[in-house]
């Protein structure tokens, strides 16, 4: 019984961690979109830099 309850609490902790992670990633994405709308020139330059990094990246 004790092992079962420990596993349940671990599963609950993992589920809570996943929920917090999903919420964090959603908010991060919203913040990036807002920044792009507020500063379109900087956002465009950042996209260009990212594209250049991806082109020059070696596997």
PDB file of N, CA, C and O in Angstrom, chain B, residues numbered from 101:
ATOM      1  N   UNK B 101       0.831  -1.199   0.000  1.00  0.00           N
ATOM      2  CA  UNK B 101       0.000   0.000   0.000  1.00  0.00           C
ATOM      3  C   UNK B 101       0.871   1.258   0.000  1.00  0.00           C
ATOM      4  O   UNK B 101       0.579   2.234  -0.690  1.00  0.00           O
ATOM      5  N   UNK B 102       1.940   1.210   0.786  1.00  0.00           N
ATOM      6  CA  UNK B 102       2.802   2.390   0.896  1.00  0.00           C
ATOM      7  C   UNK B 102       3.492   2.695  -0.433  1.00  0.00           C
ATOM      8  O   UNK B 102       3.602   3.858  -0.820  1.00  0.00           O
ATOM      9  N   UNK B 103       3.958   1.658  -1.135  1.00  0.00           N
ATOM     10  CA  UNK B 103       4.595   1.872  -2.434  1.00  0.00           C
ATOM     11  C   UNK B 103       3.623   2.461  -3.433  1.00  0.00           C
ATOM     12  O   UNK B 103       3.989   3.320  -4.235  1.00  0.00           O
ATOM     13  N   UNK B 104       2.387   2.002  -3.386  1.00  0.00           N
ATOM     14  CA  UNK B 104       1.370   2.502  -4.302  1.00  0.00           C
ATOM     15  C   UNK B 104       1.116   3.991  -4.066  1.00  0.00           C
ATOM     16  O   UNK B 104       1.001   4.764  -5.017  1.00  0.00           O
ATOM     17  N   UNK B 105       1.030   4.387  -2.797  1.00  0.00           N
ATOM     18  CA  UNK B 105       0.784   5.796  -2.492  1.00  0.00           C
ATOM     19  C   UNK B 105       1.979   6.657  -2.894  1.00  0.00           C
ATOM     20  O   UNK B 105       1.796   7.787  -3.349  1.00  0.00           O
ATOM     21  N   UNK B 106       3.214   6.135  -2.730  1.00  0.00           N
ATOM     22  CA  UNK B 106       4.388   6.901  -3.153  1.00  0.00           C
ATOM     23  C   UNK B 106       4.397   7.090  -4.660  1.00  0.00           C
ATOM     24  O   UNK B 106       4.706   8.173  -5.155  1.00  0.00           O
ATOM     25  N   UNK B 107       4.052   6.021  -5.397  1.00  0.00           N
ATOM     26  CA  UNK B 107       4.021   6.110  -6.850  1.00  0.00           C
ATOM     27  C   UNK B 107       2.959   7.113  -7.289  1.00  0.00           C
ATOM     28  O   UNK B 107       3.174   7.882  -8.225  1.00  0.00           O
ATOM     29  N   UNK B 108       1.820   7.104  -6.616  1.00  0.00           N
ATOM     30  CA  UNK B 108       0.737   8.026  -6.951  1.00  0.00           C
ATOM     31  C   UNK B 108       1.213   9.472  -6.760  1.00  0.00           C
ATOM     32  O   UNK B 108       0.975  10.328  -7.613  1.00  0.00           O
ATOM     33  N   UNK B 109       1.881   9.733  -5.646  1.00  0.00           N
ATOM     34  CA  UNK B 109       2.351  11.101  -5.422  1.00  0.00           C
ATOM     35  C   UNK B 109       3.399  11.485  -6.465  1.00  0.00           C
ATOM     36  O   UNK B 109       3.431  12.633  -6.908  1.00  0.00           O
ATOM     37  N   UNK B 110       4.252  10.550  -6.860  1.00  0.00           N
ATOM     38  CA  UNK B 110       5.241  10.835  -7.902  1.00  0.00           C
ATOM     39  C   UNK B 110       4.545  11.136  -9.227  1.00  0.00           C
ATOM     40  O   UNK B 110       4.927  12.066  -9.938  1.00  0.00           O
ATOM     41  N   UNK B 111       3.527  10.350  -9.553  1.00  0.00           N
ATOM     42  CA  UNK B 111       2.771  10.594 -10.786  1.00  0.00           C
ATOM     43  C   UNK B 111       2.084  11.948 -10.739  1.00  0.00           C
ATOM     44  O   UNK B 111       2.042  12.670 -11.736  1.00  0.00           O
ATOM     45  N   UNK B 112       1.546  12.288  -9.573  1.00  0.00           N
ATOM     46  CA  UNK B 112       0.889  13.595  -9.429  1.00  0.00           C
ATOM     47  C   UNK B 112       1.908  14.722  -9.599  1.00  0.00           C
ATOM     48  O   UNK B 112       1.630  15.731 -10.248  1.00  0.00           O
ATOM     49  N   UNK B 113       3.099  14.538  -9.003  1.00  0.00           N
ATOM     50  CA  UNK B 113       4.138  15.566  -9.151  1.00  0.00           C
ATOM     51  C   UNK B 113       4.548  15.714 -10.615  1.00  0.00           C
ATOM     52  O   UNK B 113       4.728  16.828 -11.107  1.00  0.00           O
ATOM     53  N   UNK B 114       4.692  14.584 -11.303  1.00  0.00           N
ATOM     54  CA  UNK B 114       5.056  14.642 -12.719  1.00  0.00           C
ATOM     55  C   UNK B 114       3.976  15.332 -13.539  1.00  0.00           C
ATOM     56  O   UNK B 114       4.276  16.132 -14.425  1.00  0.00           O
ATOM     57  N   UNK B 115       2.719  15.021 -13.239  1.00  0.00           N
ATOM     58  CA  UNK B 115       1.611  15.640 -13.972  1.00  0.00           C
ATOM     59  C   UNK B 115       1.584  17.144 -13.721  1.00  0.00           C
ATOM     60  O   UNK B 115       1.378  17.929 -14.647  1.00  0.00           O
ATOM     61  N   UNK B 116       1.792  17.543 -12.469  1.00  0.00           N
ATOM     62  CA  UNK B 116       1.806  18.976 -12.143  1.00  0.00           C
ATOM     63  C   UNK B 116       2.970  19.666 -12.852  1.00  0.00           C
ATOM     64  O   UNK B 116       2.817  20.780 -13.353  1.00  0.00           O
ATOM     65  N   UNK B 117       4.123  19.015 -12.897  1.00  0.00           N
ATOM     66  CA  UNK B 117       5.278  19.589 -13.579  1.00  0.00           C
ATOM     67  C   UNK B 117       4.989  19.776 -15.067  1.00  0.00           C
ATOM     68  O   UNK B 117       5.333  20.803 -15.651  1.00  0.00           O
ATOM     69  N   UNK B 118       4.353  18.773 -15.670  1.00  0.00           N
ATOM     70  CA  UNK B 118       4.008  18.898 -17.094  1.00  0.00           C
ATOM     71  C   UNK B 118       3.014  20.035 -17.318  1.00  0.00           C
ATOM     72  O   UNK B 118       3.133  20.787 -18.285  1.00  0.00           O
ATOM     73  N   UNK B 119       2.029  20.160 -16.419  1.00  0.00           N
ATOM     74  CA  UNK B 119       1.058  21.260 -16.561  1.00  0.00           C
ATOM     75  C   UNK B 119       1.752  22.613 -16.465  1.00  0.00           C
ATOM     76  O   UNK B 119       1.473  23.519 -17.251  1.00  0.00           O
ATOM     77  N   UNK B 120       2.667  22.745 -15.491  1.00  0.00           N
ATOM     78  CA  UNK B 120       3.383  24.019 -15.348  1.00  0.00           C
ATOM     79  C   UNK B 120       4.249  24.296 -16.570  1.00  0.00           C
ATOM     80  O   UNK B 120       4.345  25.439 -17.017  1.00  0.00           O
ATOM     81  N   UNK B 121       4.881  23.255 -17.113  1.00  0.00           N
ATOM     82  CA  UNK B 121       5.741  23.418 -18.291  1.00  0.00           C
ATOM     83  C   UNK B 121       4.927  23.863 -19.497  1.00  0.00           C
ATOM     84  O   UNK B 121       5.334  24.769 -20.224  1.00  0.00           O
ATOM     85  N   UNK B 122       3.775  23.226 -19.711  1.00  0.00           N
ATOM     86  CA  UNK B 122       2.908  23.602 -20.839  1.00  0.00           C
ATOM     87  C   UNK B 122       2.472  25.057 -20.691  1.00  0.00           C
ATOM     88  O   UNK B 122       2.478  25.814 -21.662  1.00  0.00           O
ATOM     89  N   UNK B 123       2.090  25.450 -19.458  1.00  0.00           N
ATOM     90  CA  UNK B 123       1.662  26.830 -19.237  1.00  0.00           C
ATOM     91  C   UNK B 123       2.817  27.800 -19.510  1.00  0.00           C
ATOM     92  O   UNK B 123       2.621  28.843 -20.134  1.00  0.00           O
ATOM     93  N   UNK B 124       4.015  27.453 -19.044  1.00  0.00           N
ATOM     94  CA  UNK B 124       5.175  28.305 -19.266  1.00  0.00           C
ATOM     95  C   UNK B 124       5.459  28.470 -20.752  1.00  0.00           C
ATOM     96  O   UNK B 124       5.682  29.585 -21.222  1.00  0.00           O
ATOM     97  N   UNK B 125       5.452  27.367 -21.492  1.00  0.00           N
ATOM     98  CA  UNK B 125       5.743  27.438 -22.925  1.00  0.00           C
ATOM     99  C   UNK B 125       4.681  28.235 -23.666  1.00  0.00           C
ATOM    100  O   UNK B 125       4.999  28.974 -24.598  1.00  0.00           O
ATOM    101  N   UNK B 126       3.417  28.093 -23.261  1.00  0.00           N
ATOM    102  CA  UNK B 126       2.346  28.857 -23.891  1.00  0.00           C
ATOM    103  C   UNK B 126       2.549  30.352 -23.652  1.00  0.00           C
ATOM    104  O   UNK B 126       2.423  31.155 -24.576  1.00  0.00           O
ATOM    105  N   UNK B 127       2.867  30.726 -22.395  1.00  0.00           N
ATOM    106  CA  UNK B 127       3.090  32.137 -22.080  1.00  0.00           C
ATOM    107  C   UNK B 127       4.321  32.678 -22.792  1.00  0.00           C
ATOM    108  O   UNK B 127       4.329  33.826 -23.235  1.00  0.00           O
ATOM    109  N   UNK B 128       5.354  31.862 -22.904  1.00  0.00           N
ATOM    110  CA  UNK B 128       6.561  32.279 -23.609  1.00  0.00           C
ATOM    111  C   UNK B 128       6.258  32.562 -25.075  1.00  0.00           C
ATOM    112  O   UNK B 128       6.725  33.555 -25.633  1.00  0.00           O
ATOM    113  N   UNK B 129       5.480  31.692 -25.690  1.00  0.00           N
ATOM    114  CA  UNK B 129       5.102  31.878 -27.081  1.00  0.00           C
ATOM    115  C   UNK B 129       4.270  33.150 -27.256  1.00  0.00           C
ATOM    116  O   UNK B 129       4.471  33.901 -28.211  1.00  0.00           O
ATOM    117  N   UNK B 130       3.336  33.389 -26.329  1.00  0.00           N
ATOM    118  CA  UNK B 130       2.534  34.610 -26.388  1.00  0.00           C
ATOM    119  C   UNK B 130       3.417  35.845 -26.262  1.00  0.00           C
ATOM    120  O   UNK B 130       3.209  36.835 -26.964  1.00  0.00           O
ATOM    121  N   UNK B 131       4.400  35.787 -25.370  1.00  0.00           N
ATOM    122  CA  UNK B 131       5.300  36.927 -25.187  1.00  0.00           C
ATOM    123  C   UNK B 131       6.104  37.191 -26.453  1.00  0.00           C
ATOM    124  O   UNK B 131       6.303  38.346 -26.831  1.00  0.00           O
ATOM    125  N   UNK B 132       6.568  36.133 -27.110  1.00  0.00           N
ATOM    126  CA  UNK B 132       7.318  36.310 -28.355  1.00  0.00           C
ATOM    127  C   UNK B 132       6.448  36.934 -29.433  1.00  0.00           C
ATOM    128  O   UNK B 132       6.895  37.821 -30.160  1.00  0.00           O
ATOM    129  N   UNK B 133       5.195  36.471 -29.539  1.00  0.00           N
ATOM    130  CA  UNK B 133       4.295  37.037 -30.542  1.00  0.00           C
ATOM    131  C   UNK B 133       4.011  38.508 -30.251  1.00  0.00           C
ATOM    132  O   UNK B 133       3.970  39.325 -31.172  1.00  0.00           O
ATOM    133  N   UNK B 134       3.816  38.850 -28.984  1.00  0.00           N
ATOM    134  CA  UNK B 134       3.578  40.239 -28.608  1.00  0.00           C
ATOM    135  C   UNK B 134       4.785  41.100 -28.953  1.00  0.00           C
ATOM    136  O   UNK B 134       4.640  42.205 -29.476  1.00  0.00           O
ATOM    137  N   UNK B 135       5.969  40.592 -28.658  1.00  0.00           N
ATOM    138  CA  UNK B 135       7.187  41.348 -28.967  1.00  0.00           C
ATOM    139  C   UNK B 135       7.308  41.588 -30.467  1.00  0.00           C
ATOM    140  O   UNK B 135       7.736  42.662 -30.890  1.00  0.00           O
ATOM    141  N   UNK B 136       6.935  40.595 -31.274  1.00  0.00           N
ATOM    142  CA  UNK B 136       6.984  40.770 -32.726  1.00  0.00           C
ATOM    143  C   UNK B 136       6.017  41.849 -33.191  1.00  0.00           C
ATOM    144  O   UNK B 136       6.330  42.620 -34.098  1.00  0.00           O
ATOM    145  N   UNK B 137       4.850  41.901 -32.573  1.00  0.00           N
ATOM    146  CA  UNK B 137       3.881  42.931 -32.973  1.00  0.00           C
ATOM    147  C   UNK B 137       4.327  44.316 -32.538  1.00  0.00           C
ATOM    148  O   UNK B 137       4.120  45.295 -33.254  1.00  0.00           O
ATOM    149  N   UNK B 138       4.947  44.398 -31.352  1.00  0.00           N
ATOM    150  CA  UNK B 138       5.339  45.700 -30.810  1.00  0.00           C
ATOM    151  C   UNK B 138       6.602  46.226 -31.480  1.00  0.00           C
ATOM    152  O   UNK B 138       6.724  47.427 -31.723  1.00  0.00           O
ATOM    153  N   UNK B 139       7.546  45.331 -31.779  1.00  0.00           N
ATOM    154  CA  UNK B 139       8.821  45.751 -32.372  1.00  0.00           C
ATOM    155  C   UNK B 139       9.076  44.967 -33.654  1.00  0.00           C
ATOM    156  O   UNK B 139       9.958  44.108 -33.680  1.00  0.00           O
ATOM    157  N   UNK B 140       8.328  45.240 -34.713  1.00  0.00           N
ATOM    158  CA  UNK B 140       8.453  44.422 -35.919  1.00  0.00           C
ATOM    159  C   UNK B 140       9.840  44.456 -36.549  1.00  0.00           C
ATOM    160  O   UNK B 140      10.293  43.441 -37.079  1.00  0.00           O
ATOM    161  N   UNK B 141      10.523  45.591 -36.504  1.00  0.00           N
ATOM    162  CA  UNK B 141      11.843  45.658 -37.149  1.00  0.00           C
ATOM    163  C   UNK B 141      12.852  44.802 -36.385  1.00  0.00           C
ATOM    164  O   UNK B 141      13.624  44.059 -36.989  1.00  0.00           O
ATOM    165  N   UNK B 142      12.842  44.909 -35.065  1.00  0.00           N
ATOM    166  CA  UNK B 142      13.751  44.089 -34.259  1.00  0.00           C
ATOM    167  C   UNK B 142      13.414  42.615 -34.405  1.00  0.00           C
ATOM    168  O   UNK B 142      14.307  41.772 -34.488  1.00  0.00           O
ATOM    169  N   UNK B 143      12.132  42.311 -34.434  1.00  0.00           N
ATOM    170  CA  UNK B 143      11.719  40.916 -34.570  1.00  0.00           C
ATOM    171  C   UNK B 143      12.176  40.368 -35.916  1.00  0.00           C
ATOM    172  O   UNK B 143      12.618  39.223 -36.005  1.00  0.00           O
ATOM    173  N   UNK B 144      12.070  41.179 -36.958  1.00  0.00           N
ATOM    174  CA  UNK B 144      12.513  40.735 -38.282  1.00  0.00           C
ATOM    175  C   UNK B 144      14.010  40.487 -38.284  1.00  0.00           C
ATOM    176  O   UNK B 144      14.481  39.491 -38.832  1.00  0.00           O
ATOM    177  N   UNK B 145      14.754  41.393 -37.671  1.00  0.00           N
ATOM    178  CA  UNK B 145      16.204  41.229 -37.599  1.00  0.00           C
ATOM    179  C   UNK B 145      16.556  39.971 -36.796  1.00  0.00           C
ATOM    180  O   UNK B 145      17.484  39.247 -37.155  1.00  0.00           O
ATOM    181  N   UNK B 146      15.820  39.713 -35.716  1.00  0.00           N
ATOM    182  CA  UNK B 146      16.072  38.520 -34.906  1.00  0.00           C
ATOM    183  C   UNK B 146      15.771  37.257 -35.709  1.00  0.00           C
ATOM    184  O   UNK B 146      16.499  36.270 -35.606  1.00  0.00           O
ATOM    185  N   UNK B 147      14.706  37.281 -36.506  1.00  0.00           N
ATOM    186  CA  UNK B 147      14.383  36.128 -37.356  1.00  0.00           C
ATOM    187  C   UNK B 147      15.488  35.895 -38.384  1.00  0.00           C
ATOM    188  O   UNK B 147      15.864  34.756 -38.659  1.00  0.00           O
ATOM    189  N   UNK B 148      16.003  36.991 -38.949  1.00  0.00           N
ATOM    190  CA  UNK B 148      17.086  36.869 -39.925  1.00  0.00           C
ATOM    191  C   UNK B 148      18.340  36.281 -39.285  1.00  0.00           C
ATOM    192  O   UNK B 148      18.989  35.413 -39.868  1.00  0.00           O
ATOM    193  N   UNK B 149      18.680  36.755 -38.084  1.00  0.00           N
ATOM    194  CA  UNK B 149      19.843  36.206 -37.385  1.00  0.00           C
ATOM    195  C   UNK B 149      19.654  34.726 -37.084  1.00  0.00           C
ATOM    196  O   UNK B 149      20.576  33.927 -37.250  1.00  0.00           O
ATOM    197  N   UNK B 150      18.457  34.366 -36.641  1.00  0.00           N
ATOM    198  CA  UNK B 150      18.170  32.964 -36.345  1.00  0.00           C
ATOM    199  C   UNK B 150      18.285  32.112 -37.615  1.00  0.00           C
ATOM    200  O   UNK B 150      18.848  31.017 -37.585  1.00  0.00           O
ATOM    201  N   UNK B 151      17.752  32.618 -38.722  1.00  0.00           N
ATOM    202  CA  UNK B 151      17.837  31.887 -39.984  1.00  0.00           C
ATOM    203  C   UNK B 151      19.301  31.709 -40.400  1.00  0.00           C
ATOM    204  O   UNK B 151      19.688  30.648 -40.889  1.00  0.00           O
ATOM    205  N   UNK B 152      20.101  32.746 -40.205  1.00  0.00           N
ATOM    206  CA  UNK B 152      21.520  32.649 -40.551  1.00  0.00           C
ATOM    207  C   UNK B 152      22.214  31.620 -39.666  1.00  0.00           C
ATOM    208  O   UNK B 152      23.038  30.841 -40.145  1.00  0.00           O
ATOM    209  N   UNK B 153      21.883  31.615 -38.380  1.00  0.00           N
ATOM    210  CA  UNK B 153      22.468  30.614 -37.478  1.00  0.00           C
ATOM    211  C   UNK B 153      22.091  29.208 -37.917  1.00  0.00           C
ATOM    212  O   UNK B 153      22.925  28.303 -37.894  1.00  0.00           O
ATOM    213  N   UNK B 154      20.843  29.024 -38.315  1.00  0.00           N
ATOM    214  CA  UNK B 154      20.400  27.695 -38.722  1.00  0.00           C
ATOM    215  C   UNK B 154      21.076  27.271 -40.029  1.00  0.00           C
ATOM    216  O   UNK B 154      21.382  26.092 -40.211  1.00  0.00           O
ATOM    217  N   UNK B 155      21.310  28.218 -40.937  1.00  0.00           N
ATOM    218  CA  UNK B 155      21.973  27.880 -42.199  1.00  0.00           C
ATOM    219  C   UNK B 155      23.422  27.497 -41.986  1.00  0.00           C
ATOM    220  O   UNK B 155      23.943  26.622 -42.679  1.00  0.00           O
ATOM    221  N   UNK B 156      24.078  28.140 -41.039  1.00  0.00           N
ATOM    222  CA  UNK B 156      25.500  27.878 -40.832  1.00  0.00           C
ATOM    223  C   UNK B 156      25.758  26.792 -39.799  1.00  0.00           C
ATOM    224  O   UNK B 156      26.910  26.447 -39.535  1.00  0.00           O
ATOM    225  N   UNK B 157      24.707  26.255 -39.219  1.00  0.00           N
ATOM    226  CA  UNK B 157      24.868  25.200 -38.203  1.00  0.00           C
ATOM    227  C   UNK B 157      25.321  23.914 -38.861  1.00  0.00           C
ATOM    228  O   UNK B 157      24.793  23.526 -39.903  1.00  0.00           O
ATOM    229  N   UNK B 158      26.290  23.254 -38.262  1.00  0.00           N
ATOM    230  CA  UNK B 158      26.786  21.983 -38.781  1.00  0.00           C
ATOM    231  C   UNK B 158      26.302  20.854 -37.909  1.00  0.00           C
ATOM    232  O   UNK B 158      26.405  20.920 -36.684  1.00  0.00           O
ATOM    233  N   UNK B 159      25.772  19.810 -38.531  1.00  0.00           N
ATOM    234  CA  UNK B 159      25.280  18.659 -37.772  1.00  0.00           C
ATOM    235  C   UNK B 159      26.413  17.837 -37.315  1.00  0.00           C
ATOM    236  O   UNK B 159      26.209  16.817 -36.655  1.00  0.00           O
TER     237      UNK B 159
END
